Amino acid sequence: MSTAPTATGGDGPVPPPRTSAPGVAVDSSTVDGTAAAAPVVDRPAVGDVTWPAGVPVAEPAEPVVADVGRVRWDPAERRARASQSFWTAVVGVPAIFSVLRLGVEAGGELQTTLLLVANVGPVNLLAGFLTTAARLLSTGLVAVFALGAVLAVSADRLPPGTRRRPLFARWADITPAWVVLASFLLALITWPLLYLPLLLPAFVAAFQLRPGRLHERVVPRLLLIGALLAGYGWLMLPTLRAAVRQGDEWLALALIVVPPLLALFIAGPLPGMVIRPLASVTEVAVLATLIWAAVPVISTPVLPLTVTTVGPESGPTEDVRGHVVTTDDVNMVILQEKGGVRYVPVGLVRAQVLCPSEEELPRHQLRVHDFHVEDSLLEGMGRRVRPVHRIDAACRTPA
């Protein structure tokens, strides 16, 4: 008598898998009389072969999605796209600016650009970018985080699934708190002192520090706000008096007085009817502001400005004003300020002085406790360590 074929396992013969006919349930008891854990339901058929009865069928996992109009958005996918776009902008923008700076400084000439690329190392290029464009980068980050936090808390008040959240709000949601705090610290040490009061409303908006969070009772809350404003007034009072005496420092007066008052009311949420128009307008405004502020950053030289005195030992000399690209045993390569590259024999170099650019010359006569308002905290501390030297007469000579 023939028997059904069996598979041999580690503990003895194992019966072959059973199949079930479509629409017919399988008995829940096993061969040895013990009860199964759960009844076996119908198995899907693949072609002419049915699914084995002893193998469970995994149910497909469906992601949690939110209905947004006619489109179903996956929240995880939205966060991943927002994170990717944010970090792409943070990493890609400095690299693009560095390349553009070399092209602009070369006067748009291909050969001069290649000369700068060959002699300006990536470390020097990165250092030059950080010293000149750090305030631009921090300005963009502070604006995005402040506006994004206000739009995010305002969008939370809307009915769920009404419309897609604003771009800045999504960036604010996926950004860690330490990154936001680091952007404010970078702005604190790189912004000119004249614009530092703008960080007060921006910080309040980014972290949603409403006056009600200071104290639950009204009287202590008002006392704390008054103490903070009094400390700010003590810090800025000498500067305010000097600005009033000069009479033409209206911009400085507005930048000192308005931001602390604006910080009391800037935290959200905003009315629902203005969220979408405000989001579109602020995105365009921030982009336009960054482009406008990026023009001087791109045009700022990477190399230091010098005046090199050239001439024989006994004879007339000439002052060559420009940026030294490289120096070897034969020539000193100078990118002239008026354009063009000049190769000066090393034996003809008699003197060389370092000169400030026109953008570094002060335009205001205001100070905040011995710090000039156009200096950042980093620059102000540096001037205390090593005061500004007198500008050499060669630097005042027009090119």
Long-range contacts (C-beta under 8 A, 24 or more apart in sequence): 17-52, 17-53, 17-54, 17-55, 18-52, 18-53, 18-54, 19-43, 19-50, 19-51, 19-52, 19-53, 20-50, 20-53, 21-50, 22-50, 26-53, 66-160, 66-161, 67-161, 68-161, 68-162, 68-163, 68-164, 69-163, 73-164, 78-170, 79-170, 79-173, 79-174, 82-167, 82-170, 82-171, 82-173, 82-174, 83-174, 85-171, 86-171, 86-174, 86-175, 90-141, 93-137, 94-126, 94-129, 94-133, 94-137, 97-129, 97-133, 97-294, 97-297, 97-298, 98-125, 98-126, 98-129, 100-298, 101-125, 101-128, 101-129, 101-297, 101-298, 101-299, 101-300, 101-302, 102-302, 104-298, 104-299, 105-299, 105-301, 105-302, 105-303, 105-323, 105-335, 106-335, 107-339, 112-335, 112-341, 115-325, 115-333, 115-341, 116-302, 116-325, 116-335, 119-325, 119-326, 119-333, 120-302, 120-303, 120-325, 124-302, 125-302, 128-302, 132-297, 132-300, 133-297, 134-186, 134-190, 135-187, 135-190, 135-191, 135-192, 135-376, 136-290, 136-293, 136-294, 136-297, 137-186, 138-183, 138-184, 138-186, 138-187, 138-190, 138-191, 139-187, 139-191, 139-289, 139-290, 139-293, 140-286, 140-290, 141-180, 141-183, 141-186, 141-187, 142-183, 142-184, 142-187, 142-199, 142-202, 142-206, 143-202, 143-286, 143-289, 144-168, 144-171, 144-172, 144-286, 145-171, 145-172, 145-175, 145-180, 145-183, 145-202, 145-206, 146-201, 146-202, 146-203, 146-205, 146-206, 147-205, 147-282, 147-286, 148-172, 148-173, 148-206, 149-205, 149-206, 149-207, 149-208, 149-268, 150-205, 150-266, 150-267, 150-268, 150-269, 150-270, 151-268, 151-270, 151-275, 151-278, 151-279, 151-282, 153-208, 153-267, 153-268, 153-269, 154-268, 154-269, 154-270, 154-271, 154-272, 154-275, 155-275, 156-269, 157-269, 157-272, 158-272, 158-275, 163-276, 166-275, 166-276, 166-279, 166-283, 167-279, 167-283, 168-279, 168-282, 168-283, 168-286, 169-279, 172-206, 180-206, 180-207, 188-377, 189-376, 189-377, 189-378, 190-376, 190-378, 191-376, 192-373, 192-374, 192-375, 192-376, 193-368, 193-371, 193-372, 193-373, 193-374, 193-375, 193-376, 193-377, 193-380, 194-252, 194-255, 194-364, 194-366, 194-373, 194-374, 195-255, 197-236, 197-255, 197-256, 197-259, 197-260, 198-255, 198-259, 199-259, 200-259, 200-260, 200-262, 200-263, 201-259, 201-260, 201-262, 201-263, 201-266, 203-263, 204-263, 204-266, 204-267, 205-266, 205-267, 205-268, 208-267, 208-268, 209-267, 210-267, 211-264, 225-264, 229-260, 232-260, 235-368, 235-369, 236-368, 238-367, 238-368, 238-369, 239-366, 239-367, 239-368, 239-373, 242-365, 242-366, 242-367, 243-366, 246-365, 246-366, 249-364, 249-366, 252-364, 252-366, 252-373, 296-359, 300-359, 301-357, 303-335, 304-354, 305-337, 305-354, 305-355, 305-356, 305-357, 306-334, 306-352, 306-353, 306-354, 306-355, 307-352, 307-353, 307-355, 307-392, 307-394, 307-395, 307-397, 308-332, 308-334, 308-344, 308-349, 308-351, 308-352, 309-349, 309-350, 309-351, 309-352, 309-394, 310-344, 310-348, 310-349, 310-350, 311-348, 311-350, 312-348, 317-350, 319-394, 319-397, 320-344, 321-355, 321-397, 321-399, 324-352, 337-399, 338-399, 353-392, 353-394, 353-395, 355-391, 355-392, 355-394, 355-395, 356-391, 356-395
